[in-house]
Amino acid sequence: MAARIRKGDRVIVIAGRDRGKVGEVLRVLPKENRVIVRGVMLVKKHKKPSLRDPGGVVVQEAPIHVSNVAHIDPKDGRPTRIGFRILEDGRKVRYAKRSGELIDR
């Protein structure tokens, strides 16, 4: 299956405690069907001190299920679904179903 959401995409959270927040995808975890989004699903983690790190309470992003995020349409900034198209030169690209705008560069 082709990846509809990739690293670097701008997404909006459509469900959960961070609903409505917008961020950039930092990592995609395909085996768990989850993504890590900058500034979304922030959790506090207690880290033990080490030689390089002083430790303490660290705030970081936790994974969120891919079904709870939607891609942002590049044209109007609203949530959209993703489709795939084959261009004349044979490349397979993603496009926003709302506006028809190409997402892949």
ChimeraX attribute file (.defattr): number of C-alpha atoms within 10 A of each C-alpha:
attribute: neighborCount
match mode: 1-to-1
recipient: residues
	/A:1	3
	/A:2	7
	/A:3	10
	/A:4	15
	/A:5	20
	/A:6	17
	/A:7	14
	/A:8	13
	/A:9	16
	/A:10	21
	/A:11	25
	/A:12	24
	/A:13	25
	/A:14	17
	/A:15	15
	/A:16	12
	/A:17	10
	/A:18	16
	/A:19	14
	/A:20	14
	/A:21	17
	/A:22	20
	/A:23	19
	/A:24	17
	/A:25	20
	/A:26	15
	/A:27	16
	/A:28	20
	/A:29	14
	/A:30	12
	/A:31	6
	/A:32	11
	/A:33	12
	/A:34	18
	/A:35	24
	/A:36	22
	/A:37	28
	/A:38	19
	/A:39	15
	/A:40	23
	/A:41	18
	/A:42	15
	/A:43	12
	/A:44	12
	/A:45	13
	/A:46	11
	/A:47	12
	/A:48	10
	/A:49	10
	/A:50	8
	/A:51	6
	/A:52	6
	/A:53	9
	/A:54	9
	/A:55	13
	/A:56	12
	/A:57	11
	/A:58	11
	/A:59	11
	/A:60	14
	/A:61	17
	/A:62	16
	/A:63	17
	/A:64	22
	/A:65	15
	/A:66	18
	/A:67	12
	/A:68	16
	/A:69	25
	/A:70	21
	/A:71	23
	/A:72	23
	/A:73	23
	/A:74	18
	/A:75	12
	/A:76	10
	/A:77	12
	/A:78	13
	/A:79	19
	/A:80	19
	/A:81	13
	/A:82	20
	/A:83	15
	/A:84	15
	/A:85	12
	/A:86	10
	/A:87	9
	/A:88	7
	/A:89	6
	/A:90	8
	/A:91	9
	/A:92	12
	/A:93	14
	/A:94	21
	/A:95	21
	/A:96	20
	/A:97	15
	/A:98	17
	/A:99	12
	/A:100	14
	/A:101	13
	/A:102	18
	/A:103	17
	/A:104	9
	/A:105	5
